[in-house]
Amino acid sequence: MTITILDTARGMRSVLDAPEAERPARLRDMLEPVADMYRYFPGEVDLLAMHTMGSGFPIDRSRERVVDGLDRLVAAHAWARIERALDEALAVQLDAVPDLVVPDITVLLVLGDPDDEYFMDAIRGFIGNGSATGFISLILWPTEENLNRLEAAAVHELHHNLRYAPGGVVWNPATVVVGEQVVSEGLADAFARQLHDVSGYTPIGVAHLEDDAVFGRVVEGLDVGGMQHFVSWVHGDEAALRFGGEPVGLPMGAGYAVGNRLVDAYLSATGTTAAEALHVPSATIIEVALRELGRAG
């Protein structure tokens, strides 16, 4: 098992320093090591298109802003910090689950698009993806908040990677329910908090941690099947509208907040840690948590 942190500091610098006509090819070359992250997408995937749709940094405008952002990431020693955090987190996870099958993991850290209002404001300049086994993607803008929680963000995505690795929880996009995604976000946050305290909370969910109305509404959707519904129930109405989903009356990050409450209730009731709960079925966590919170039935 190896964790490979791609040298995207040099890669992004190469893209940004090239004549504009050469930048698309250089960006595709930089992204090629994570092409298999899209293995479940239908048809041939254009890495440049995926980068753009995912709020990746622009290559045809705002060059000075992006170069400044890159300089800040380099000054923050982002790549070394992420590598160290992942190594430490993996040791903790293996101590809790010694027979865990750990895949080789490739980590992509890239800047986001500072001109994308949804990216910069609604989701606070951060997108993480650890759902495709073997890959972790971190797209961010180096705000103070994001720089301060680099380690926690990486550890959160590592937890997703390990939960769905071979031998772990099976993810079927057609049948998986909202409750699995909500619990997985709560577990990943709890694992990040286990190692990095409050910075482990995903920021978009923090405002709703104690909101009983949000909690009740998300609980109503826990049995909704099919991952096409997740953006509405986990991220909220603003995200649903952005990505063509159906709003269900939830604020941004609602599912993260509810996931944290459910997981914390489960961990408290069972006396286990997030690392120990890596492969616990979401249905079990929800059942115990709702009973603990007095919401069964």
Secondary structure, DSSP 8 states (H G I E B T S, - for coil): --EEE--HHHHHHHHHHS-GGGHHHHHHHHHGGGGGGGTTSSS---HHHHHHHTTB--SSS-HHHHHHHHHHHHHTTHHHHHHHHHHHHHHHHHHHSTT-----EEEEEEEB-TT-HIIIIITTTEEEE--STTEEEEEE---HHHHHTHHHHHHHHHHHHHHTSTTS----TTT-BHHHHHHHHHHHHHHHHHHHGGGGS-HHHHTTTT-HHHHHHHHHTTT-BSGGGHIIIII-HHHHHHTT----S--TTHHHHHHHHHHHHHHHHHT--TTTTTT--HHHHHHHHHHHTT---
